[in-house]
Amino acid sequence: MAGTGLVAGEVVVDALPYFDQGYEAPGVREAAAALVEEETRRYRPTKNYLSYLTAPDYSAFETDIMRNEFERLAARQPIELLSMKRLGICPWEFSWKEYELPAPSSGQKNDITAWQECVNNSMAQLEHQAVRIENLELMSQHGCNAWKVYNENLVHMIEHAQKELQKLRKHIQDLNWQRKNMQLTAGSKLREMESNWVSLVSKNYEIERTIVQLENEIYQIKQQHGEANKENIRQDF
């Protein structure tokens, strides 16, 4: 079956699995595999069939975190363990402080700056706890409605995905039915053409046999006439 839109001389060979029979017969699979192997040994592509495609960009969806992690894996470096210390930013000094309440070291007991940093750290933690309490109060007031809206959005997304899935399944089923109908139609035409071919071959054989018989009869008649003419000539002498 020749495909449309092909270069002159190219042919797309397609099987008719909905029409052809005998795929499970003993030796068929082995014979097909042998034919494919023989063809692959002789066939050498003359062009790149993927030349119309652009080069794949494997880093299109990578984030900085993913890229750093890939680099760490490539360098075979151990993963950084999770720190159990809670870090926050101090709103007064805009510097990172540990969410702990450590006192100044023994060497800084008389250092006012060290004590001021500890006080600032405690104030940052107090502010953080206040923000957490405020967030909890907001969640208790609006959290239920937010979850309801979130669940409704999830339901709409699921319904939309299910509709798209049904459309896709219907499209696949329609393609399969179309392919089956095309193959059955092509199969019936092939069967009709094969029957006509057998009938024509049989008629040609009958015609050839009749021609041979007529040639033999003509040859025998000529021989009989020849012998009769010879006998008449002998009688005349």
C-alpha positions as CSV (number, residue, x, y, z in Angstrom):
1,M,0.0,0.0,0.0
2,A,1.6,3.2,-1.1
3,G,1.4,6.1,1.3
4,T,0.4,9.6,0.2
5,G,2.9,12.5,0.2
6,L,5.9,10.2,-0.4
7,V,8.9,10.8,-2.6
8,A,8.7,9.0,-5.9
9,G,9.8,5.4,-5.5
10,E,9.1,5.2,-1.7
11,V,6.5,2.8,-0.5
12,V,5.1,2.4,3.0
13,V,4.3,-1.3,3.6
14,D,1.5,-1.8,6.1
15,A,0.1,-5.0,7.6
16,L,-3.6,-5.7,7.9
17,P,-3.9,-7.2,11.4
18,Y,-7.7,-6.9,11.4
19,F,-7.8,-8.9,8.2
20,D,-4.7,-11.1,8.0
21,Q,-4.8,-14.5,9.6
22,G,-2.2,-16.9,10.6
23,Y,0.0,-14.8,12.8
24,E,0.0,-17.4,15.6
25,A,0.8,-20.3,13.3
26,P,4.0,-22.2,14.2
27,G,7.1,-20.7,12.6
28,V,5.5,-17.4,11.4
29,R,7.0,-15.2,14.0
30,E,10.5,-16.8,13.5
31,A,10.2,-16.3,9.7
32,A,9.2,-12.7,10.1
33,A,12.1,-12.1,12.5
34,A,14.5,-13.7,10.0
35,L,13.2,-11.4,7.2
36,V,13.5,-8.3,9.4
37,E,17.1,-9.3,10.4
38,E,18.0,-9.9,6.8
39,E,16.5,-6.6,5.7
40,T,18.4,-4.6,8.5
41,R,21.7,-6.1,7.3
42,R,21.1,-5.0,3.8
43,Y,19.4,-1.7,4.4
44,R,21.4,1.5,5.0
45,P,19.4,4.7,5.5
46,T,20.4,7.5,3.1
47,K,19.0,10.3,5.2
48,N,18.3,11.4,8.7
49,Y,14.7,10.9,9.4
50,L,14.8,13.1,12.5
51,S,16.4,16.1,10.8
52,Y,13.2,18.1,10.9
53,L,13.1,17.9,14.7
54,T,14.9,20.5,16.8
55,A,17.6,19.5,19.2
56,P,16.1,18.5,22.5
57,D,16.6,20.9,25.4
58,Y,16.8,18.6,28.5
59,S,17.4,21.5,30.9
60,A,14.2,23.5,29.9
61,F,12.4,22.5,33.1
62,E,15.4,22.5,35.5
63,T,15.4,24.9,38.4
64,D,18.4,26.2,40.2
65,I,17.8,23.7,43.0
66,M,17.5,20.8,40.6
67,R,20.6,21.9,38.7
68,N,22.7,22.2,41.9
69,E,21.4,18.7,42.9
70,F,22.4,17.2,39.6
71,E,25.8,18.8,39.9
72,R,26.2,17.3,43.4
73,L,25.2,13.9,42.1
74,A,27.6,14.2,39.2
75,A,30.4,15.1,41.6
76,R,29.4,12.2,43.9
77,Q,29.2,14.5,46.9
78,P,27.2,13.5,49.9
79,I,23.8,15.2,50.5
80,E,23.7,18.0,53.0
81,L,22.0,16.8,56.1
82,L,18.9,18.7,57.3
83,S,19.8,21.2,60.0
84,M,17.7,21.0,63.1
85,K,18.4,24.6,63.9
86,R,15.6,27.1,62.9
87,L,17.1,30.1,61.3
88,G,15.3,33.5,60.9
89,I,16.1,36.9,59.9
90,C,16.4,39.6,62.5
91,P,14.1,42.5,61.6
92,W,16.4,45.0,63.3
93,E,19.8,44.0,62.0
94,F,18.8,42.2,58.7
95,S,21.3,39.4,59.5
96,W,20.7,35.7,60.0
97,K,20.2,34.6,63.6
98,E,19.7,31.1,65.0
99,Y,16.3,30.6,66.6
100,E,17.9,29.7,69.9
101,L,18.6,31.8,73.0
102,P,22.3,31.2,73.6
103,A,24.1,33.4,76.1
104,P,27.3,35.1,75.2
105,S,30.4,32.9,75.4
106,S,32.5,33.0,78.5
107,G,35.0,35.3,76.8
108,Q,32.1,37.8,75.9
109,K,30.4,38.0,79.3
110,N,31.4,41.6,79.6
111,D,30.8,42.5,75.9
112,I,27.8,44.8,75.6
113,T,27.6,44.1,71.8
114,A,27.3,40.4,72.4
115,W,24.5,40.9,74.9
116,Q,22.8,43.2,72.5
117,E,22.9,40.6,69.8
118,C,21.3,38.0,72.2
119,V,18.6,40.5,73.1
120,N,17.9,41.2,69.4
121,N,17.8,37.5,68.8
122,S,15.2,36.9,71.5
123,M,13.1,39.8,70.2
124,A,13.2,38.3,66.7
125,Q,12.1,35.0,68.1
126,L,9.3,36.7,70.0
127,E,8.1,38.5,66.9
128,H,8.2,35.2,65.0
129,Q,6.0,33.5,67.6
130,A,3.6,36.5,67.4
131,V,3.4,36.1,63.7
132,R,2.8,32.4,64.1
133,I,0.0,33.0,66.5
134,E,-1.5,35.6,64.1
135,N,-1.3,33.0,61.2
136,L,-3.0,30.4,63.4
137,E,-5.8,32.9,64.2
138,L,-6.2,33.7,60.5
139,M,-6.3,30.0,59.7
140,S,-8.9,29.3,62.3
141,Q,-11.1,32.1,60.8
142,H,-10.5,31.6,57.1
143,G,-8.8,28.2,56.8
144,C,-12.0,26.2,56.3
145,N,-13.3,28.4,53.5
146,A,-9.9,28.4,51.9
147,W,-9.8,24.6,51.9
148,K,-13.4,24.5,50.6
149,V,-12.4,26.7,47.7
150,Y,-9.2,24.6,47.1
151,N,-11.2,21.4,47.1
152,E,-13.7,22.9,44.7
153,N,-10.9,23.9,42.4
154,L,-9.5,20.3,42.6
155,V,-13.0,18.9,41.8
156,H,-13.2,21.2,38.7
157,M,-9.7,20.2,37.6
158,I,-10.5,16.5,38.0
159,E,-13.8,16.9,36.1
160,H,-11.9,18.8,33.3
161,A,-9.2,16.1,33.2
162,Q,-11.8,13.3,33.1
163,K,-13.6,15.1,30.2
164,E,-10.3,15.4,28.3
165,L,-9.5,11.8,29.0
166,Q,-12.9,10.7,27.7
167,K,-12.4,12.8,24.5
168,L,-9.0,11.3,24.1
169,R,-10.3,7.7,24.6
170,K,-13.1,8.4,22.1
171,H,-10.6,9.8,19.6
172,I,-8.4,6.7,20.0
173,Q,-11.5,4.4,19.6
174,D,-12.6,6.3,16.5
175,L,-9.1,6.0,15.0
176,N,-9.1,2.3,15.8
177,W,-12.5,1.8,14.2
178,Q,-11.5,3.8,11.2
179,R,-8.3,1.8,10.9
180,K,-10.3,-1.5,11.2
181,N,-12.8,-0.4,8.6
182,M,-10.1,0.7,6.2
183,Q,-8.3,-2.6,6.7
184,L,-11.4,-4.7,6.3
185,T,-12.3,-2.8,3.1
186,A,-8.8,-3.2,1.8
187,G,-8.9,-6.9,2.7
188,S,-12.1,-7.5,0.9
189,K,-10.7,-5.8,-2.2
190,L,-7.5,-7.8,-2.0
191,R,-9.6,-11.0,-1.6
192,E,-11.7,-10.0,-4.7
193,M,-8.6,-9.2,-6.7
194,E,-7.0,-12.5,-5.7
195,S,-10.2,-14.3,-6.7
196,N,-10.2,-12.5,-10.0
197,W,-6.5,-13.3,-10.5
198,V,-7.1,-17.0,-9.8
199,S,-10.0,-17.0,-12.2
200,L,-8.0,-15.3,-14.9
201,V,-5.0,-17.6,-14.4
202,S,-7.4,-20.6,-14.6
203,K,-9.0,-19.3,-17.8
204,N,-5.5,-18.6,-19.3
205,Y,-4.6,-22.2,-18.4
206,E,-7.7,-23.5,-20.0
207,I,-7.1,-21.4,-23.1
208,E,-3.5,-22.6,-23.3
209,R,-4.6,-26.2,-22.9
210,T,-7.2,-25.8,-25.6
211,I,-4.7,-24.2,-27.9
212,V,-2.3,-27.1,-27.4
213,Q,-5.1,-29.5,-28.1
214,L,-6.1,-27.7,-31.3
215,E,-2.4,-27.6,-32.4
216,N,-2.2,-31.3,-31.8
217,E,-5.4,-31.9,-33.7
218,I,-4.2,-29.6,-36.6
219,Y,-0.9,-31.5,-36.6
220,Q,-2.7,-34.8,-36.8
221,I,-5.0,-33.6,-39.6
222,K,-2.0,-32.3,-41.5
223,Q,-0.3,-35.7,-41.0
224,Q,-3.4,-37.5,-42.2
225,H,-3.7,-35.2,-45.2
226,G,0.0,-35.7,-46.0
227,E,-0.3,-39.5,-45.8
228,A,-3.4,-39.3,-48.0
229,N,-1.7,-37.2,-50.6
230,K,1.2,-39.6,-50.7
231,E,-1.1,-42.5,-51.1
232,N,-2.9,-40.8,-54.0
233,I,0.4,-40.0,-55.7
234,R,1.4,-43.7,-55.4
235,Q,-1.9,-44.8,-56.9
236,D,-1.5,-42.4,-59.8
237,F,1.9,-43.9,-60.7
